Amino acid sequence: MSTDAAIDIQDLRKEYGATLPGRTRFVAVDDLSLTVPRGQVFGFLGPNGAGKTTTINMLLGNVFPTSGGAKILGVPVGDRKVRARIGFLPEKFQFHDYLTAEEFLDLHGRLYGMPRALRRKRAHEALDRVGLLARRRSRLREFSKGMQQRVGLAQAILNEPDLVILDEPTSALDPIGRRAVRDLIHSLKESGTTVFLNSHLLSEIEMTCDEVAIIKAGKVVRQGSIDDLLADHTAVEIRVDDYTPAVRDAIAGLSVAVSLGDGLVTATLADGRDVPDIAAAVVAAGGRLRELTTRRDSLEELFIRVVEEE
């Protein structure tokens, strides 16, 4: 295992019902291995039931694995000192709604062992970062679902953590709120904090994350940077004068598929980084390049294609 990674998972496995009479064995996480470099925003993606929440619960020490292991910030999962360096916002949060926002954060500050003056300072800073400082004396029961999610984010960054784990942090937010969360995540990254992000809003993931892993049936089936993953399926639309056999062969030599319609050639590239090469090849073959437009898959299109693969 790497000691330089924020999260390092090796062969993590979780089975339910294996030792209980009459229960069918169910594998939620199947020998999953994953490394998250420090200082990254990392997207953890998968369909419902893929094992994402179980994995997060094992990382937090709330669920014990059947086999395998994981390290957080270079230390085995479960270490109390390391847990104090983690911030967490669960998807299904339930807060003490009779507390004010300020009291709620003060409670969590006390759980972290912060002295009173520091608790007050951090609470005001965290509420300010999520846009709720003016409502610090309002009770949580008066907050909308989106405001409760924002105060949950304030709780997750209260301890100035080295690692923040966010489970669906923008599910109840409007577009303005989602943009504010993106800005917060970017500011966390700039300060050196690693963000481990689970979300079904893939457009948000695409705009926010450096790297993603897609899991399916408890296994990682695709991992890499956004640019590298999406470069695999780049379509190039080319309008060219003198579409001669030489030009056709030049395009076909750099493509995995070529189609022609209404004077427009559409070439699918195996690697989006070959776009400059295909333009040069057309010109070298004697074609006059009138237009070249690229279109790569969105993360959502990639996700659907990967999840639907047998």
C-alpha positions in Angstrom: 0.0 0.0 0.0 1.1 3.5 -0.7 1.8 5.9 2.1 1.6 8.9 -0.2 -2.1 8.4 -1.1 -5.0 10.0 0.6 -6.9 6.7 0.2 -5.3 3.4 -0.7 -7.7 0.3 -1.0 -6.3 -3.1 -1.7 -8.6 -6.1 -2.4 -11.4 -4.8 -0.2 -14.3 -7.2 0.0 -17.6 -7.1 1.9 -20.1 -10.0 2.0 -23.4 -9.9 3.7 -25.3 -12.9 5.0 -22.5 -15.4 4.4 -22.5 -16.7 8.0 -26.2 -16.4 8.9 -28.4 -19.5 8.6 -31.0 -19.1 5.9 -29.5 -15.9 4.4 -28.3 -15.7 0.8 -24.8 -14.5 0.5 -24.5 -11.1 -1.1 -21.2 -9.5 -2.2 -21.5 -5.8 -2.0 -17.8 -5.0 -2.6 -15.8 -7.5 -4.6 -12.0 -7.3 -4.1 -11.9 -3.6 -4.9 -8.6 -1.9 -5.3 -8.3 1.9 -5.6 -5.7 4.6 -5.0 -6.6 8.3 -4.6 -3.7 10.7 -4.7 -3.5 13.5 -2.2 -4.7 16.9 -3.2 -7.1 15.6 -5.9 -10.8 15.9 -6.4 -11.7 12.2 -7.1 -15.1 11.1 -8.4 -16.4 7.7 -7.2 -19.2 6.7 -9.6 -21.5 3.7 -10.1 -25.1 2.8 -10.5 -27.4 2.2 -7.5 -26.3 -0.9 -5.6 -22.8 -0.9 -7.1 -21.2 -0.8 -3.6 -20.3 2.9 -3.3 -21.9 3.6 0.1 -20.6 0.3 1.5 -17.1 1.2 0.4 -17.4 4.7 2.1 -18.7 3.1 5.3 -15.7 0.8 5.4 -13.3 3.7 4.8 -14.9 5.5 7.8 -14.7 2.4 10.0 -18.5 2.1 10.3 -18.6 -1.3 8.5 -15.9 -4.0 8.7 -14.6 -5.7 5.5 -14.8 -9.4 5.0 -11.2 -9.3 3.7 -8.7 -6.9 2.3 -7.7 -3.6 3.8 -7.4 0.1 3.3 -5.4 3.1 4.5 -6.5 6.6 5.0 -3.8 9.3 4.9 -1.2 6.5 5.2 -2.7 4.9 8.3 -4.9 1.8 8.5 -8.7 2.6 8.6 -10.1 3.0 12.1 -7.3 5.0 13.7 -8.9 7.7 15.9 -6.3 10.4 15.2 -6.7 9.9 11.4 -10.5 10.0 11.7 -10.2 13.5 13.3 -8.5 14.6 10.0 -11.5 13.5 7.9 -14.7 15.5 7.1 -17.8 13.6 6.0 -21.2 14.5 4.6 -23.5 11.4 4.3 -26.2 11.2 1.7 -29.0 10.5 4.1 -28.1 13.0 6.9 -30.3 13.5 10.0 -29.4 16.5 12.1 -30.6 17.7 15.4 -33.3 20.1 14.0 -33.9 21.8 17.4 -30.3 23.2 17.3 -29.4 26.4 15.6 -26.7 26.2 12.9 -24.2 27.7 15.3 -25.1 25.3 18.1 -25.0 22.3 15.6 -21.4 23.2 14.6 -20.4 23.9 18.2 -21.6 20.4 19.1 -19.4 18.8 16.4 -16.5 21.0 17.4 -16.8 19.7 20.9 -16.7 16.1 19.5 -13.5 17.0 17.8 -12.1 18.3 21.1 -11.8 21.9 20.0 -11.5 24.6 22.6 -14.4 27.1 22.8 -12.8 30.0 21.1 -11.6 27.8 18.2 -15.1 26.2 17.9 -16.7 29.6 17.5 -14.1 30.8 15.0 -14.3 27.7 12.8 -18.1 27.6 13.0 -18.3 31.2 11.7 -15.8 30.5 9.0 -17.5 27.4 7.8 -21.0 28.9 7.8 -19.6 31.9 5.8 -18.1 29.5 3.2 -21.4 27.9 2.6 -23.4 31.2 2.6 -25.2 30.7 5.9 -23.5 33.0 8.3 -26.5 35.3 8.4 -28.6 32.4 9.5 -26.3 31.1 12.2 -28.9 31.6 14.9 -31.8 30.0 13.0 -32.9 26.5 14.0 -32.2 23.7 11.5 -35.9 22.9 11.4 -36.4 26.3 9.7 -34.0 25.4 6.9 -34.9 24.0 3.5 -33.5 20.7 2.4 -30.9 22.6 0.4 -29.9 24.8 3.4 -29.6 21.7 5.6 -27.3 20.2 2.9 -25.2 23.4 3.1 -24.9 23.3 6.9 -23.9 19.7 6.5 -21.1 20.8 4.2 -20.1 23.3 6.9 -19.9 20.5 9.4 -17.8 18.5 7.0 -15.1 21.2 6.7 -15.3 22.4 10.3 -12.1 20.6 11.4 -10.1 21.8 8.3 -9.7 18.2 7.3 -7.0 16.7 5.1 -9.7 14.5 3.4 -13.3 15.3 2.8 -15.7 12.5 1.8 -18.9 13.9 0.2 -21.8 11.5 -0.6 -24.3 13.2 -3.0 -23.5 16.8 -1.7 -25.5 18.6 -4.4 -28.6 16.4 -4.7 -31.0 18.9 -3.1 -29.4 22.1 -4.4 -30.5 24.4 -7.1 -28.1 25.4 -9.9 -26.8 28.4 -7.9 -26.2 26.1 -4.9 -24.4 23.5 -7.0 -22.1 26.2 -8.4 -21.4 27.3 -4.8 -20.5 23.8 -3.9 -18.2 23.5 -6.9 -16.5 26.7 -5.8 -16.1 25.3 -2.3 -14.6 22.0 -3.6 -12.1 23.9 -5.8 -11.1 26.1 -2.8 -10.5 22.9 -0.7 -8.3 21.5 -3.5 -6.3 24.7 -3.7 -5.7 24.5 0.1 -4.3 20.9 -0.4 -7.4 19.0 0.8 -8.3 15.8 -1.0 -12.0 15.5 -1.9 -13.6 12.1 -2.4 -16.9 12.7 -4.2 -19.8 10.5 -4.9 -22.6 11.9 -7.0 -25.1 10.9 -9.7 -25.0 14.4 -11.2 -22.3 13.5 -13.7 -22.2 16.9 -15.3 -21.0 18.2 -11.9 -18.4 15.4 -11.6 -17.1 16.3 -15.1 -16.7 20.0 -14.2 -15.2 19.3 -10.7 -13.0 16.1 -10.7 -9.5 15.4 -11.7 -9.9 11.7 -11.8 -12.8 9.2 -11.5 -13.4 5.6 -10.9 -16.5 3.8 -12.1 -17.5 0.7 -10.1 -20.0 -1.9 -11.1 -21.1 -4.9 -9.0 -18.5 -4.0 -6.4 -15.5 -3.8 -8.8 -13.7 -0.9 -10.5 -14.3 -1.2 -14.2 -12.8 2.1 -15.4 -10.5 4.6 -13.7 -8.5 7.5 -15.0 -8.4 11.3 -15.6 -11.5 12.8 -17.1 -9.6 13.8 -20.2 -8.0 10.4 -20.7 -11.3 8.5 -20.3 -13.3 10.8 -22.6 -10.5 10.9 -25.2 -11.3 7.2 -26.1 -14.4 8.1 -28.1 -13.8 11.4 -30.0 -15.8 12.0 -33.2 -14.3 14.4 -35.8 -16.5 16.0 -38.5 -14.5 17.0 -41.5 -15.6 19.1 -44.5 -13.0 18.8 -47.3 -12.7 19.7 -51.0 -11.6 16.9 -53.3 -12.5 13.9 -51.3 -10.2 11.6 -53.2 -9.4 8.0 -52.4 -6.1 9.2 -51.0 -7.9 11.6 -48.6 -10.3 8.8 -47.7 -7.5 6.4 -46.9 -5.6 9.0 -44.9 -8.7 9.6 -42.7 -9.4 5.8 -42.4 -5.8 5.1 -41.4 -6.3 7.2 -38.2 -9.9 6.2 -37.4 -11.8 3.2 -36.0 -14.9 4.2 -38.1 -15.7 6.5 -41.0 -19.0 7.6 -42.5 -19.9 10.1 -45.2 -23.0 12.1 -45.6 -23.9 15.5 -47.3 -20.3 16.2 -48.0 -19.4 15.8 -44.3 -17.0 13.0 -43.2 -17.4 11.8 -39.7 -14.4 9.9 -38.3 -14.4 8.2 -34.9 -10.9 8.3 -33.4 -9.5 5.7 -31.0 -7.6 8.6 -29.2 -8.8 12.2 -29.2 -5.2 13.3 -29.1 -4.9 12.3 -32.8 -7.1 15.2 -34.0 -4.0 17.3 -35.1 -2.7 14.2 -37.0 -5.9 13.7 -38.9 -5.9 17.3 -40.1 -2.3 17.0 -41.2 -3.0 13.7 -43.0 -5.9 15.3 -45.0 -3.7 18.1 -46.2 -0.8 15.8 -47.0 -3.1 13.7 -49.1 -4.0 16.7 -51.2 -7.3 17.6 -49.6 -8.4 21.2 -48.9 -9.6 21.3 -45.4 -12.7 23.5 -45.1 -13.9 22.6 -41.6 -13.0 20.3 -38.7 -15.1 20.0 -35.6 -14.5 17.6 -32.7 -17.1 16.1 -30.4 -16.2 13.8 -27.5 -18.5 11.8 -25.3 -19.8 13.4 -22.1 -19.0 11.7 -18.9 -22.7 10.7 -18.7 -22.4 8.9 -22.1 -19.3 7.1 -21.0 -20.9 6.1 -17.8 -24.0 4.7 -19.5 -21.8 2.8 -22.0 -19.6 1.3 -19.3 -22.4 0.3 -17.0 -24.4 -1.3 -19.8 -21.5 -3.4 -21.1 -21.9 -7.1 -20.3 
